Amino acid sequence: MAELTVDQLVDGVRAGKRRPIARAISLVENGDPKGYELLKILYPETGEAYAVGLTGSPGVGKSTLASALVAHTRALDMQIGVISVDPSSPFTQGALLGDRIRLADHFLDEGVFIRSMGARGHLGGLAQATLEAALLLDAAGKDVVFIETVGTGQSEVEVRRVADTVVLVLMPGSGDAVQALKAGIMEIPNVIAINKRNHPQAKTMLTEVRQMLALGEIERMPTIVLTEALEGHGIDELWAAVEDHREWLGAERLAERRKARMAAEVFAIASERAKEHLERQVADDLELQRLLGEVQDRKLDPLSAVRAIVERVFNIRTNGADRVG
């Protein structure tokens, strides 16, 4: 089958066609120049889709809850995108838990596009291209994009960089509430779903979570909802809580937060590119390798080495008062 041109991909994404969307996301994920060109063309057409992040420890039922939310929002006649960020194979860097075992009930629904992405070792539980994939789904006319993260602990705070509303999923009897408090995760959700509401400890966990939230300084207290994802119970209340948070944000606050997130993304990507460039330069420069060797042999202090490397690689003049870190 012939490779689609950039123009064909752009037209296909705009039309919401699955093959062009899938190809466009692959190009972006793989850092292909065509992916950059696609985003450049389509980015001005984004900003309409609402991004909902689903985060929490592995095994709490995020995927099942996501499937139930997809069914609920589809019943409201919404176009839905799902990005599921999976643990990556250390060998292939691919998603280990691929699309075929995710949200299986929705694969034949033309109004739903589902994509698994490998986290590729990214500490935040998010693939580097997650935001770009969400933008492509936005340009494809999706009303809501659900982003399910790996669930790796404290670094899950990065879900705030891509989601307008963050839903933290907890499970009774798992110790999740205490661990979430210790990790600082309780500071990030806008909505909390206690899944498996029929569990005998569900209401106890609800009380514990409320008490923990009361100890912090939170701009807006998260809504807590008891759900049973497998049976579809509490899903309407959960979606109502998401909509309530969206209404609280309002157009102005939402726009400001999105601006801040996009600026943060630009800096994050620029930092990653700078790091890659720096590593390549050091690998190819004998003088820079010598400096690193002197640090390792304790003949040169780290800050002096940093100043010398930055000046040589980036042509940035520093002085002795500069601090690093």
C-alpha positions as CSV (number, residue, x, y, z in Angstrom):
1,M,0.0,0.0,0.0
2,A,1.4,3.4,-1.0
3,E,2.6,5.7,1.7
4,L,0.2,8.6,2.3
5,T,1.6,12.1,1.5
6,V,1.5,14.9,4.1
7,D,-1.4,16.5,2.3
8,Q,-3.3,13.2,2.3
9,L,-2.6,12.6,6.0
10,V,-3.8,16.2,6.8
11,D,-7.0,15.7,4.9
12,G,-7.5,12.2,6.5
13,V,-7.0,13.5,10.0
14,R,-9.4,16.4,9.4
15,A,-11.9,13.9,8.1
16,G,-11.5,11.7,11.2
17,K,-10.3,8.7,9.2
18,R,-8.7,6.0,11.2
19,R,-5.8,5.0,9.0
20,P,-4.5,8.6,8.5
21,I,-4.9,9.3,12.2
22,A,-3.0,6.2,13.2
23,R,-0.2,6.9,10.7
24,A,0.0,10.5,11.8
25,I,0.4,9.5,15.5
26,S,3.1,6.9,14.5
27,L,5.1,9.6,12.6
28,V,4.9,11.9,15.6
29,E,5.8,9.2,18.1
30,N,8.8,8.1,16.0
31,G,10.1,11.7,15.5
32,D,9.6,11.6,11.8
33,P,10.0,14.9,10.0
34,K,6.6,14.3,8.3
35,G,5.1,14.2,11.8
36,Y,6.5,17.7,12.5
37,E,5.0,19.0,9.3
38,L,1.6,17.5,10.1
39,L,1.6,19.2,13.5
40,K,2.7,22.5,12.0
41,I,-0.3,22.4,9.7
42,L,-2.9,21.1,12.1
43,Y,-1.9,22.8,15.3
44,P,-3.9,26.1,14.6
45,E,-7.0,23.9,14.2
46,T,-6.7,22.4,17.7
47,G,-8.1,23.6,21.1
48,E,-11.6,22.1,20.9
49,A,-11.1,18.7,22.5
50,Y,-11.4,18.3,26.3
51,A,-8.6,16.1,27.7
52,V,-9.4,13.9,30.7
53,G,-6.5,12.2,32.4
54,L,-7.0,8.8,34.2
55,T,-4.2,8.0,36.7
56,G,-3.6,5.7,39.6
57,S,-1.8,2.6,40.6
58,P,-1.7,-0.5,38.3
59,G,-4.5,-2.9,38.8
60,V,-7.1,-0.4,40.2
61,G,-9.3,-0.7,37.0
62,K,-8.3,2.4,35.0
63,S,-8.8,0.7,31.7
64,T,-12.2,-0.8,32.7
65,L,-13.2,2.7,34.0
66,A,-12.0,4.3,30.8
67,S,-14.1,1.8,28.8
68,A,-17.2,2.6,30.8
69,L,-16.6,6.4,30.4
70,V,-16.2,5.9,26.6
71,A,-19.5,4.1,26.5
72,H,-21.2,6.8,28.6
73,T,-19.8,9.7,26.5
74,R,-20.6,7.9,23.2
75,A,-24.2,7.6,24.4
76,L,-24.1,11.4,24.6
77,D,-23.2,11.4,20.9
78,M,-19.6,12.6,21.5
79,Q,-16.6,11.7,19.3
80,I,-14.0,10.1,21.6
81,G,-10.2,9.5,21.5
82,V,-8.3,7.3,23.9
83,I,-4.6,7.3,24.5
84,S,-3.4,4.5,26.7
85,V,0.2,4.9,27.8
86,D,1.6,1.4,28.5
87,P,4.9,0.1,30.1
88,S,7.5,-0.3,27.4
89,S,9.5,-3.3,26.4
90,P,13.1,-2.6,27.2
91,F,14.0,-4.3,23.9
92,T,11.5,-3.0,21.4
93,Q,10.4,0.2,23.2
94,G,6.8,-0.7,22.1
95,A,3.6,-0.9,24.2
96,L,3.4,-4.2,25.9
97,L,-0.3,-4.1,26.6
98,G,-1.4,-3.2,23.1
99,D,-4.7,-2.0,21.7
100,R,-6.2,-5.4,21.3
101,I,-6.7,-6.0,25.0
102,R,-7.7,-2.5,25.7
103,L,-11.3,-1.2,25.6
104,A,-12.2,-4.1,23.3
105,D,-15.9,-3.3,23.2
106,H,-15.3,-0.1,21.3
107,F,-13.0,-1.2,18.4
108,L,-15.9,-1.4,15.9
109,D,-17.2,2.0,16.8
110,E,-16.2,4.6,14.2
111,G,-16.7,7.4,16.7
112,V,-13.9,6.0,18.9
113,F,-10.2,6.0,18.2
114,I,-8.0,4.1,20.6
115,R,-4.2,4.2,20.7
116,S,-1.7,2.5,23.0
117,M,1.7,4.2,23.3
118,G,4.9,3.0,25.0
119,A,6.1,5.1,27.9
120,R,9.7,4.4,26.7
121,G,11.1,4.8,30.2
122,H,9.7,8.3,30.6
123,L,9.4,8.8,34.4
124,G,6.1,10.7,34.3
125,G,4.3,7.7,33.0
126,L,3.6,9.5,29.8
127,A,5.1,8.9,26.4
128,Q,7.0,11.9,25.1
129,A,4.6,12.2,22.2
130,T,1.4,11.9,24.2
131,L,0.5,15.6,24.0
132,E,1.2,15.6,20.2
133,A,-1.0,12.5,19.8
134,A,-3.8,14.3,21.8
135,L,-3.4,17.3,19.5
136,L,-3.9,15.1,16.4
137,L,-7.0,13.6,17.9
138,D,-8.2,17.1,18.6
139,A,-7.6,18.1,15.0
140,A,-9.5,14.9,14.0
141,G,-12.7,16.3,15.6
142,K,-12.7,14.4,18.9
143,D,-14.8,16.0,21.6
144,V,-13.1,14.3,24.5
145,V,-9.7,12.6,24.7
146,F,-9.1,10.2,27.6
147,I,-5.4,9.8,28.5
148,E,-4.7,6.8,30.7
149,T,-1.3,6.7,32.3
150,V,1.0,3.9,33.4
151,G,0.5,4.5,37.1
152,T,4.1,4.7,38.4
153,G,3.7,6.7,41.6
154,Q,4.9,10.2,42.4
155,S,5.9,11.0,38.8
156,E,2.3,10.7,37.8
157,V,2.0,14.4,38.5
158,E,3.0,14.8,34.8
159,V,-0.5,13.9,33.7
160,R,-1.4,17.5,34.6
161,R,0.7,18.6,31.7
162,V,-1.7,17.1,29.2
163,A,-5.1,16.9,30.9
164,D,-7.7,19.5,31.6
165,T,-9.3,17.4,34.3
166,V,-7.4,14.7,36.2
167,V,-9.2,11.7,37.6
168,L,-7.3,9.7,40.2
169,V,-8.6,6.1,40.5
170,L,-8.2,4.4,43.9
171,M,-9.2,0.9,45.0
172,P,-10.4,-0.1,48.5
173,G,-8.2,-2.4,50.5
174,S,-5.1,-1.7,48.5
175,G,-3.5,1.0,50.7
176,D,-3.7,3.4,47.7
177,A,-4.9,6.3,49.7
178,V,-2.0,6.3,52.1
179,Q,0.5,5.7,49.3
180,A,-1.0,8.5,47.3
181,L,-0.8,10.9,50.2
182,K,2.9,10.0,50.8
183,A,3.7,10.5,47.1
184,G,2.0,13.8,46.9
185,I,-0.5,12.5,44.3
186,M,-3.4,13.7,46.3
187,E,-2.5,17.2,45.1
188,I,-3.1,16.5,41.5
189,P,-6.6,15.1,41.0
190,N,-9.7,17.2,40.2
191,V,-11.9,14.1,40.6
192,I,-11.3,10.9,42.6
193,A,-12.9,7.7,41.7
194,I,-13.0,4.9,44.4
195,N,-13.5,1.9,42.2
196,K,-15.2,-1.3,43.3
197,R,-17.7,0.5,45.5
198,N,-19.2,-2.8,46.6
199,H,-16.0,-3.6,48.5
200,P,-16.6,-3.6,52.3
201,Q,-13.9,-1.0,52.8
202,A,-15.1,1.4,50.1
203,K,-16.9,3.8,52.4
204,T,-14.0,3.7,54.9
205,M,-11.6,4.7,52.1
206,L,-14.0,7.5,51.2
207,T,-13.8,8.9,54.7
208,E,-10.0,8.5,54.8
209,V,-9.6,10.3,51.5
210,R,-11.8,13.2,52.6
211,Q,-9.7,13.5,55.8
212,M,-6.4,13.5,53.9
213,L,-7.7,16.1,51.5
214,A,-8.8,18.3,54.4
215,L,-5.1,18.4,55.6
216,G,-3.8,20.0,52.4
217,E,-4.1,23.4,50.7
218,I,-6.1,22.7,47.6
219,E,-7.6,25.3,45.3
220,R,-10.7,23.3,44.8
221,M,-11.7,20.2,46.8
222,P,-11.9,17.2,44.4
223,T,-15.2,15.5,44.0
224,I,-15.1,11.9,45.2
225,V,-17.2,9.3,43.4
226,L,-17.8,5.6,44.2
227,T,-17.8,3.5,41.1
228,E,-18.1,-0.1,40.0
229,A,-16.5,0.0,36.5
230,L,-17.3,-3.6,35.5
231,E,-21.0,-3.1,36.2
232,G,-21.1,0.5,35.0
233,H,-22.3,1.8,38.3
234,G,-21.4,5.4,39.3
235,I,-20.2,6.2,35.8
236,D,-22.9,8.9,35.2
237,E,-21.9,10.5,38.5
238,L,-18.2,10.3,37.6
239,W,-18.8,12.0,34.3
240,A,-21.0,14.6,36.0
241,A,-18.1,15.4,38.3
242,V,-15.8,15.8,35.3
243,E,-18.3,18.2,33.7
244,D,-18.7,20.1,37.0
245,H,-14.9,20.6,37.1
246,R,-15.0,21.8,33.5
247,E,-17.7,24.3,34.3
248,W,-15.8,25.5,37.3
249,L,-12.7,26.1,35.1
250,G,-14.7,28.2,32.7
251,A,-13.4,29.4,29.4
252,E,-10.9,32.0,30.8
253,R,-9.3,29.8,33.5
254,L,-9.2,26.8,31.1
255,A,-7.5,28.9,28.4
256,E,-4.9,30.2,30.8
257,R,-4.1,26.8,32.1
258,R,-3.7,25.4,28.6
259,K,-1.4,28.3,27.7
260,A,0.8,27.5,30.7
261,R,0.8,23.8,29.8
262,M,1.8,24.4,26.2
263,A,4.6,26.7,27.4
264,A,5.8,24.0,29.8
265,E,5.7,21.4,27.0
266,V,7.8,23.7,24.7
267,F,10.5,24.0,27.5
268,A,10.3,20.2,28.2
269,I,10.9,19.3,24.6
270,A,13.6,21.9,24.1
271,S,15.3,20.6,27.3
272,E,15.2,17.1,26.0
273,R,16.6,18.1,22.6
274,A,19.3,20.1,24.3
275,K,20.2,17.1,26.4
276,E,20.4,14.8,23.4
277,H,22.6,17.4,21.6
278,L,24.9,17.7,24.6
279,E,25.3,14.0,24.9
280,R,26.2,13.6,21.2
281,Q,28.7,16.5,21.4
282,V,30.4,15.1,24.5
283,A,30.6,11.6,22.9
284,D,32.3,13.1,19.9
285,D,34.6,15.6,21.6
286,L,37.8,14.3,23.1
287,E,38.3,17.6,25.1
288,L,34.9,17.3,26.7
289,Q,35.6,13.6,27.5
290,R,38.8,14.7,29.2
291,L,36.9,17.2,31.3
292,L,34.5,14.5,32.5
293,G,37.5,12.2,33.2
294,E,39.1,14.9,35.4
295,V,35.8,15.2,37.4
296,Q,35.7,11.5,37.8
297,D,39.3,11.5,39.0
298,R,38.5,14.5,41.3
299,K,41.0,16.7,39.6
300,L,38.3,19.1,38.5
301,D,35.1,20.1,40.4
302,P,31.7,19.4,38.7
303,L,30.6,23.1,38.4
304,S,33.8,24.1,36.6
305,A,33.3,21.2,34.2
306,V,29.7,22.3,33.6
307,R,30.7,25.8,32.8
308,A,33.4,24.6,30.4
309,I,31.1,22.2,28.7
310,V,28.2,24.7,28.3
311,E,30.5,27.3,26.9
312,R,32.0,24.9,24.4
313,V,28.8,23.1,23.3
314,F,26.3,26.0,23.4
315,N,28.6,29.0,23.2
316,I,27.0,30.3,26.4
317,R,29.3,32.4,28.6
318,T,28.9,31.8,32.3
319,N,30.7,33.1,35.4
320,G,31.8,31.7,38.6
321,A,28.6,32.8,40.4
322,D,26.4,30.6,38.2
323,R,24.7,27.7,40.0
324,V,23.7,24.4,38.4
325,G,20.6,22.3,39.3
